[in-house]
Amino acid sequence: METIPTHQNIIIIGGGAAGFFTAINTASRCPDTSILILERGKEVLTKVRISGGGRCNVTHAEFVPKELSKNYPRGEKELLGPFHTFMTGDTIAWFEDRGVALKIEEDGRMFPVSDSSITIIDCFLKEADQLGITVSKNHSVQKISKMDDLWFLETSQNNFTCDALVIATGSNPKVWKLLENLGHTLTPAVPSLFTFNSKDIRIKDLMGLSKEASVEIVGTKLRSEGPLLITHWGLSGPGILKLSAWGARELAAMNYHFTIRVNWLLDKSVDETMEDLMSLKNKFAKQSPHTYAQFDLPKRLWQNLLIASGITEGTKWADLTKNQLLSLSTELTCGLYEIKGKSTFKEEFVTAGGIHLKEINFKTFESKLHPNLYLAGEVLNIDAITGGFNFQNAWTGGYVIAQAIAAK
């Protein structure tokens, strides 16, 4: 005997940030509506749990929609309108209304005052429970189709129908395939936030050192500046992560083998640095360059760059040749470093790719191909640099979808 599908007014596929935010805001507007969240795993909100090293980087302290949208390599134009509806200030107010205070750190990232992602998870679970939202775990969606005016879902445990369907699964290849079967176009996924692997002798054994620098990828127009962090496997930090996000597809096409040019002095030229070095030569003639680091560089990095320039310990400033000074000036402002491979940034795996943005109405986040089908979060071809921006996309999309469903 065939099982009769369980009917819900709204089904949300994906028990993550975008899914819960959509469900809570919809239920708040439509209290008599039945809402079901289907999560394929054993736990919900797993990405929220690990975000920001377990503190949850909720959003970023950028309060101008146009400036906020500039942090999205894919989605900048499309998110500008939605950000005028719901953005950072609204996110802060939303959480504060539910007893969760947020704080701003020096780099603009915003975290719960508790410094624990559990605060955010507990807030969502409490709200979902109070609003009567049903959460079903271990429900992997196998099939999505239309049944008259209803959506039909076949999962690993049950069958369902619903009036409105929200897809908030993040970068899930199986769900992308289901959406392709419905006629949507998929932009293949590639990693977006990652660090650069390098075994260059100049940064060997300097793990943990950080310096504000500018970096460009040779042979491309990709350039960024910001703190550059030396790690066990190479280079990381905001300056590198910006490049990885904006260059996600170009770098994938290079198979992550490329050369970067690093200016440890940000925007100083070789000639300007040469002049500075000549002044230092006259000022500290009897000292060794190895004794004191210059240009606010960490001492061990400075010494490695001296060695790379052919300046050995014991050599005095007065004895430096013009070629040695030119070599050091080059190392400081335009040193070349070979990159071979990448590493995931912490545990926060972000991809560039997803459903084509031209197929979505960004006034509602509704599919242009199918009425009552909504997509939120990273299931779309939207991603951001690190700093809380990917979550802000989830909050904005979830809010706008709730608003759109309530208006019908």
C-alpha positions as CSV (number, residue, x, y, z in Angstrom):
1,M,0.0,0.0,0.0
2,E,1.4,3.4,-1.0
3,T,2.2,5.8,1.8
4,I,0.2,9.0,1.8
5,P,2.7,11.9,1.9
6,T,2.7,14.1,5.0
7,H,1.6,17.7,4.0
8,Q,3.2,20.8,5.3
9,N,2.5,24.4,4.3
10,I,6.3,25.1,4.1
11,I,9.2,22.8,3.9
12,I,12.8,24.0,4.3
13,I,15.5,21.7,3.1
14,G,18.6,22.4,5.2
15,G,19.0,22.7,8.9
16,G,21.7,25.4,8.8
17,A,21.8,29.1,9.3
18,A,19.7,30.1,6.3
19,G,17.2,27.4,6.9
20,F,16.5,28.2,10.6
21,F,16.5,32.0,9.9
22,T,13.9,31.5,7.1
23,A,11.8,29.2,9.3
24,I,11.8,31.5,12.4
25,N,11.0,34.7,10.5
26,T,8.3,33.0,8.5
27,A,6.7,31.4,11.5
28,S,6.8,34.8,13.3
29,R,4.7,36.3,10.5
30,C,2.5,33.3,9.8
31,P,1.7,31.7,13.2
32,D,-0.9,29.3,11.9
33,T,1.4,27.9,9.2
34,S,3.0,24.5,9.5
35,I,6.7,24.6,8.9
36,L,9.1,21.6,8.6
37,I,12.9,21.7,8.5
38,L,14.5,18.7,6.9
39,E,18.1,18.1,7.8
40,R,20.1,15.3,6.2
41,G,22.6,14.8,9.1
42,K,22.4,13.9,12.7
43,E,22.9,17.5,13.9
44,V,21.6,20.9,12.9
45,L,23.5,24.2,12.6
46,T,26.9,22.5,12.4
47,K,28.5,25.3,10.4
48,V,27.3,27.8,13.0
49,R,28.9,25.7,15.6
50,I,32.4,25.8,14.1
51,S,32.3,29.3,12.7
52,G,34.9,31.8,14.0
53,G,36.7,29.0,15.8
54,G,33.6,28.1,17.8
55,R,32.6,31.7,18.6
56,C,30.4,32.2,15.5
57,N,31.2,35.2,13.4
58,V,27.6,36.4,13.1
59,T,28.1,39.4,10.8
60,H,30.4,42.3,10.0
61,A,30.2,45.9,11.2
62,E,29.6,47.4,7.8
63,F,26.4,49.5,7.8
64,V,26.3,50.8,4.3
65,P,24.6,48.4,1.8
66,K,26.8,49.4,-1.1
67,E,30.0,48.9,0.9
68,L,28.7,45.7,2.4
69,S,27.9,44.2,-1.1
70,K,31.6,44.8,-2.2
71,N,32.6,41.9,0.0
72,Y,30.9,39.4,-2.3
73,P,33.0,38.3,-5.3
74,R,29.9,36.6,-6.6
75,G,26.6,38.2,-5.7
76,E,27.7,41.9,-5.2
77,K,25.1,43.3,-7.7
78,E,22.3,40.9,-6.7
79,L,22.6,41.5,-3.0
80,L,22.5,45.3,-3.1
81,G,18.7,45.5,-3.2
82,P,18.1,42.8,-0.5
83,F,20.6,44.6,1.8
84,H,18.4,47.6,1.7
85,T,15.7,45.4,3.2
86,F,17.7,43.6,5.8
87,M,21.4,44.0,6.6
88,T,23.9,44.3,9.4
89,G,22.0,46.7,11.7
90,D,18.9,44.6,11.3
91,T,20.8,41.5,12.2
92,I,22.1,43.1,15.4
93,A,18.6,44.2,16.4
94,W,17.2,40.8,15.6
95,F,19.5,39.0,17.9
96,E,19.3,41.6,20.6
97,D,15.5,41.3,20.6
98,R,16.0,37.7,21.5
99,G,18.5,38.3,24.3
100,V,21.7,37.8,22.3
101,A,24.1,40.8,22.4
102,L,26.8,41.1,19.8
103,K,30.2,42.8,20.0
104,I,32.4,44.4,17.4
105,E,36.1,43.4,17.3
106,E,38.9,45.6,15.9
107,D,38.8,44.1,12.4
108,G,35.0,44.6,12.2
109,R,33.9,41.0,12.8
110,M,31.0,40.6,15.1
111,F,30.5,37.8,17.6
112,P,28.1,37.1,20.5
113,V,29.3,38.7,23.7
114,S,29.5,35.2,25.1
115,D,32.2,34.3,22.6
116,S,30.3,31.0,22.0
117,S,28.5,29.7,19.0
118,I,26.3,27.7,21.4
119,T,24.6,31.0,22.2
120,I,23.4,31.4,18.6
121,I,22.4,27.8,18.3
122,D,20.4,27.9,21.5
123,C,18.7,31.0,20.3
124,F,17.6,29.4,17.1
125,L,16.5,26.1,18.7
126,K,14.5,28.0,21.4
127,E,12.8,30.2,18.8
128,A,12.0,27.2,16.6
129,D,10.5,25.3,19.6
130,Q,8.4,28.2,20.7
131,L,7.0,28.8,17.2
132,G,6.1,25.2,16.7
133,I,8.6,24.6,13.9
134,T,9.2,20.9,13.3
135,V,12.8,19.8,12.8
136,S,13.4,16.3,11.3
137,K,17.0,15.0,11.2
138,N,18.5,12.2,9.1
139,H,16.1,13.1,6.3
140,S,18.2,13.1,3.0
141,V,16.0,14.4,0.2
142,Q,16.1,11.9,-2.8
143,K,13.6,13.5,-5.2
144,I,11.9,16.8,-5.7
145,S,9.0,17.2,-8.2
146,K,5.7,19.1,-8.7
147,M,2.4,17.4,-7.9
148,D,-0.4,19.7,-9.3
149,D,0.2,22.9,-7.3
150,L,2.2,21.2,-4.6
151,W,5.8,20.3,-4.2
152,F,6.5,16.5,-3.7
153,L,9.5,15.4,-1.7
154,E,10.8,11.9,-1.3
155,T,13.3,11.5,1.5
156,S,15.3,8.6,3.0
157,Q,12.6,8.2,5.6
158,N,9.3,9.6,4.3
159,N,7.4,11.4,1.6
160,F,6.1,14.9,1.9
161,T,4.1,17.5,0.0
162,C,4.1,21.3,0.6
163,D,2.8,24.5,-0.7
164,A,6.1,26.4,-0.6
165,L,9.6,24.9,-0.7
166,V,12.8,26.6,0.5
167,I,16.2,25.2,-0.4
168,A,18.9,26.3,2.1
169,T,21.4,23.4,1.9
170,G,24.6,25.3,1.2
171,S,26.9,23.8,-1.4
172,N,25.4,20.3,-1.5
173,P,26.1,18.6,-4.8
174,K,23.1,16.2,-4.5
175,V,20.6,19.0,-4.0
176,W,22.3,21.0,-6.8
177,K,21.6,18.0,-9.1
178,L,18.0,17.9,-8.0
179,L,17.6,21.6,-8.9
180,E,19.3,20.9,-12.2
181,N,16.6,18.3,-12.8
182,L,14.1,21.0,-12.3
183,G,15.7,23.1,-15.1
184,H,18.0,25.3,-13.1
185,T,21.5,26.0,-14.2
186,L,24.5,25.1,-12.0
187,T,27.8,26.9,-11.9
188,P,30.3,24.2,-10.8
189,A,31.8,24.6,-7.4
190,V,35.4,25.4,-6.7
191,P,37.0,26.3,-3.3
192,S,36.7,30.0,-2.4
193,L,38.4,30.6,1.0
194,F,41.8,28.9,1.3
195,T,45.4,29.5,2.2
196,F,48.4,29.3,-0.1
197,N,50.9,26.5,0.3
198,S,54.6,27.4,-0.1
199,K,57.8,25.9,1.1
200,D,59.9,29.0,0.3
201,I,63.0,29.2,2.5
202,R,62.4,32.9,3.3
203,I,59.3,32.0,5.4
204,K,60.5,28.7,6.7
205,D,60.1,28.3,10.5
206,L,58.4,31.7,10.8
207,M,55.0,30.2,11.8
208,G,52.7,32.8,13.5
209,L,54.5,35.9,12.2
210,S,52.1,38.5,10.7
211,K,52.8,41.7,8.7
212,E,50.6,44.1,6.8
213,A,51.5,43.6,3.1
214,S,50.3,43.9,-0.4
215,V,50.1,40.8,-2.6
216,E,49.5,40.2,-6.3
217,I,49.2,37.1,-8.4
218,V,51.7,37.3,-11.3
219,G,50.0,37.2,-14.7
220,T,46.6,38.3,-13.4
221,K,44.8,41.5,-12.2
222,L,44.3,40.0,-8.7
223,R,45.8,42.1,-6.0
224,S,45.0,42.7,-2.3
225,E,46.5,44.1,0.9
226,G,46.0,43.3,4.5
227,P,47.7,41.3,7.3
228,L,49.8,38.4,5.8
229,L,50.1,35.5,8.2
230,I,52.9,32.9,7.9
231,T,51.7,29.4,8.7
232,H,53.1,25.9,8.9
233,W,52.0,25.3,5.3
234,G,52.7,28.7,3.7
235,L,50.7,32.0,3.8
236,S,47.3,32.9,5.1
237,G,45.6,36.0,6.7
238,P,43.1,38.5,5.3
239,G,45.4,39.6,2.5
240,I,45.6,36.0,1.2
241,L,42.0,35.1,1.8
242,K,40.8,38.0,-0.2
243,L,42.8,36.8,-3.2
244,S,41.5,33.3,-2.7
245,A,37.9,34.5,-2.8
246,W,38.2,36.9,-5.7
247,G,40.4,34.6,-7.7
248,A,38.6,31.4,-6.9
249,R,38.0,30.4,-10.5
250,E,41.2,31.7,-12.0
251,L,43.3,29.9,-9.3
252,A,41.3,26.7,-9.8
253,A,42.1,26.9,-13.5
254,M,45.8,27.1,-12.6
255,N,45.5,24.0,-10.5
256,Y,46.7,26.2,-7.6
257,H,50.2,26.4,-9.0
258,F,51.1,30.1,-9.5
259,T,53.5,32.9,-8.4
260,I,52.7,35.8,-6.0
261,R,54.6,39.0,-5.7
262,V,54.7,40.3,-2.1
263,N,55.4,43.9,-1.0
264,W,56.2,43.7,2.7
265,L,56.2,47.5,2.8
266,L,52.6,47.8,1.3
267,D,53.0,50.5,-1.4
268,K,56.7,51.5,-1.3
269,S,58.5,51.2,-4.6
270,V,62.0,49.6,-5.2
271,D,63.5,53.1,-5.7
272,E,61.9,54.6,-2.6
273,T,63.1,51.6,-0.5
274,M,66.6,51.9,-2.1
275,E,66.8,55.5,-0.8
276,D,65.7,54.4,2.6
277,L,68.3,51.7,2.7
278,M,71.1,54.2,1.6
279,S,70.1,56.4,4.5
280,L,70.2,53.4,6.9
281,K,73.7,52.6,5.5
282,N,75.0,56.0,6.4
283,K,73.2,56.2,9.8
284,F,74.2,52.8,11.1
285,A,77.5,52.3,9.2
286,K,79.3,50.4,11.9
287,Q,76.4,48.1,12.8
288,S,75.3,44.9,11.3
289,P,71.9,45.0,9.5
290,H,71.1,41.7,11.3
291,T,71.2,43.5,14.7
292,Y,68.0,45.5,14.4
293,A,65.0,44.9,12.1
294,Q,63.9,47.8,9.9
295,F,60.6,48.9,8.4
296,D,58.6,47.4,11.3
297,L,59.3,43.9,10.0
298,P,59.4,41.0,12.5
299,K,63.1,40.5,13.2
300,R,63.2,36.8,12.0
301,L,61.6,37.8,8.7
302,W,63.9,40.7,8.3
303,Q,66.9,38.5,8.8
304,N,65.6,35.9,6.3
305,L,65.2,38.6,3.7
306,L,68.8,39.8,4.4
307,I,70.1,36.3,3.9
308,A,68.1,36.0,0.7
309,S,69.7,39.2,-0.5
310,G,73.2,37.7,0.0
311,I,73.8,39.7,3.3
312,T,75.4,37.4,5.8
313,E,75.7,37.9,9.6
314,G,78.6,40.0,10.6
315,T,78.5,42.2,7.5
316,K,78.2,45.9,8.4
317,W,75.9,48.4,6.8
318,A,79.0,50.3,5.6
319,D,80.2,47.3,3.7
320,L,76.9,46.7,1.7
321,T,77.3,46.9,-2.0
322,K,74.9,48.6,-4.3
323,N,73.8,45.2,-5.7
324,Q,73.2,43.9,-2.2
325,L,71.0,47.0,-1.4
326,L,69.2,46.6,-4.6
327,S,68.6,42.9,-4.0
328,L,67.3,43.7,-0.4
329,S,65.1,46.5,-1.8
330,T,63.6,44.0,-4.3
331,E,63.0,41.4,-1.6
332,L,61.2,43.9,0.5
333,T,58.9,45.3,-2.2
334,C,58.5,42.7,-4.9
335,G,59.7,39.3,-3.8
336,L,58.4,36.4,-5.8
337,Y,57.0,33.3,-4.0
338,E,56.0,30.1,-5.7
339,I,52.6,28.7,-4.6
340,K,52.0,24.9,-4.9
341,G,48.6,24.0,-3.7
342,K,46.1,25.2,-1.1
343,S,44.8,24.4,2.3
344,T,41.3,24.8,3.7
345,F,41.0,27.9,5.9
346,K,40.4,26.5,9.4
347,E,37.3,24.3,9.2
348,E,35.2,26.9,7.3
349,F,34.9,25.3,3.8
350,V,33.4,27.9,1.5
351,T,32.8,27.4,-2.3
352,A,32.2,29.6,-5.3
353,G,29.5,28.0,-7.3
354,G,25.8,27.1,-7.2
355,I,22.5,28.0,-8.9
356,H,22.9,30.7,-11.5
357,L,21.8,34.1,-10.1
358,K,19.9,35.1,-13.3
359,E,17.4,32.5,-12.5
360,I,16.4,34.1,-9.1
361,N,14.2,37.0,-8.4
362,F,16.2,38.9,-5.7
363,K,13.2,40.9,-4.5
364,T,11.9,37.6,-3.1
365,F,14.7,35.0,-3.6
366,E,12.1,33.0,-5.5
367,S,13.0,30.9,-8.5
368,K,12.0,32.5,-11.8
369,L,11.4,29.0,-13.2
370,H,9.1,27.7,-10.5
371,P,6.6,29.6,-8.3
372,N,6.8,28.9,-4.6
373,L,10.4,27.6,-4.8
374,Y,12.9,29.8,-2.9
375,L,16.6,29.5,-2.5
376,A,18.7,31.0,0.3
377,G,22.4,31.0,1.3
378,E,25.2,29.3,-0.5
379,V,23.0,27.0,-2.6
380,L,23.1,30.0,-4.9
381,N,26.3,31.1,-6.7
382,I,27.0,33.6,-3.9
383,D,30.0,33.7,-1.6
384,A,32.0,36.2,0.4
385,I,35.4,36.9,1.8
386,T,35.9,35.9,5.4
387,G,34.6,38.1,8.3
388,G,30.9,37.2,8.8
389,F,29.7,38.1,5.3
390,N,28.6,34.6,4.3
391,F,26.3,34.5,7.4
392,Q,24.9,38.0,6.6
393,N,23.9,36.6,3.2
394,A,22.1,33.8,4.9
395,W,20.2,36.2,7.3
396,T,19.2,38.5,4.5
397,G,18.0,35.8,2.2
398,G,16.1,34.1,5.0
399,Y,14.4,37.3,6.0
400,V,13.4,38.3,2.5
401,I,12.0,34.9,1.8
402,A,9.9,35.0,5.0
403,Q,8.6,38.4,3.9
404,A,7.7,37.1,0.5
405,I,5.9,34.0,1.7
406,A,3.9,36.0,4.3
407,A,2.8,38.4,1.6
408,K,1.2,35.7,-0.5
